[in-house]
Amino acid sequence: MPADKVKKLQSDKYSPEDNLTHLSKKFHTSLVAAAIRTQSLRLFENKLVDWAKKRQAEELRLKSEQKAPGGDFYNTAISRIDRYYANAVINAESSGDMAIAKAASMLGVTLKTYHKTVDKILEMA
């Protein structure tokens, strides 16, 4: 964050917090990084770094509390398979009549996810 640009962008019309938020967005830095830089340039008070740390921690907490959109892979995979068909494939694979790779392919899953998918299907039965 070049000192001359930081000083130019800082405005007395806005609160130090608003200035800091604007600077962090303009220079693509965190609030804390912008606060430390403005502190080193002696533009704002030292308490602004503490404010930035609290604000950033709060934003991270809120972000982590929000559930990520999307579904569960195994529930989706199971919903695409007929229960009777899945049981027939699983029984054929477990009796040795069918290779595990073929069974996974027939269920529409990979070898890596096959066993967990089978466990989920059998839990539902």
C-alpha positions, -999 to 999 in steps of 0.1 A, spaced: 0 0 0 19 30 -12 20 58 13 11 86 -11 -20 67 -25 -31 58 10 -29 94 22 -47 105 -10 -76 81 -6 -81 89 31 -109 114 36 -119 135 67 -155 133 56 -157 96 67 -150 79 100 -117 61 104 -135 28 102 -151 37 69 -118 50 56 -101 18 66 -128 -4 50 -125 16 18 -87 13 18 -88 -25 24 -112 -29 -5 -92 -6 -28 -59 -23 -22 -74 -58 -18 -60 -64 17 -75 -75 49 -88 -49 74 -60 -57 98 -33 -52 71 -49 -19 61 -51 -8 98 -15 -17 104 -4 2 74 -24 33 84 -10 30 119 26 29 105 18 61 85 2 76 116 -30 84 99 -53 69 125 -53 60 162 -38 27 174 -72 15 186 -82 11 149 -60 -20 147 -79 -36 176 -112 -26 159 -101 -42 126 -91 -74 144 -124 -77 161 -144 -69 130 -124 -94 109 -128 -121 136 -166 -114 137 -168 -116 99 -150 -149 99 -172 -163 126 -203 -153 107 -190 -168 76 -181 -201 93 -216 -203 109 -233 -201 75 -239 -235 61 -223 -240 27 -249 -245 0 -251 -278 -17 -262 -313 -10 -247 -344 4 -230 -365 -23 -241 -398 -10 -277 -388 -5 -278 -376 -41 -261 -407 -54 -286 -429 -35 -316 -409 -47 -306 -417 -83 -307 -455 -78 -337 -477 -75 -335 -495 -41 -342 -530 -55 -317 -525 -83 -291 -513 -58 -297 -543 -36 -294 -567 -65 -260 -551 -76 -247 -551 -40 -257 -588 -35 -241 -598 -68 -209 -580 -58 -208 -594 -23 -214 -629 -35 -185 -627 -60 -206 -628 -91 -197 -593 -101 -164 -573 -99 -164 -544 -75 -155 -520 -104 -185 -532 -124 -208 -528 -93 -195 -493 -87 -201 -484 -123 -236 -498 -123 -244 -478 -92 -230 -446 -108 -202 -441 -82 -165 -444 -82 -145 -471 -65 -134 -446 -40 -170 -439 -29 -185 -473 -35 -182 -487 0 -196 -457 17 -225 -456 -8 -232 -492 -1 -232 -486 36 -257 -457 32 -279 -479 10 -279 -507 35 -287 -483 63 -318 -473 45 -330 -508 39 
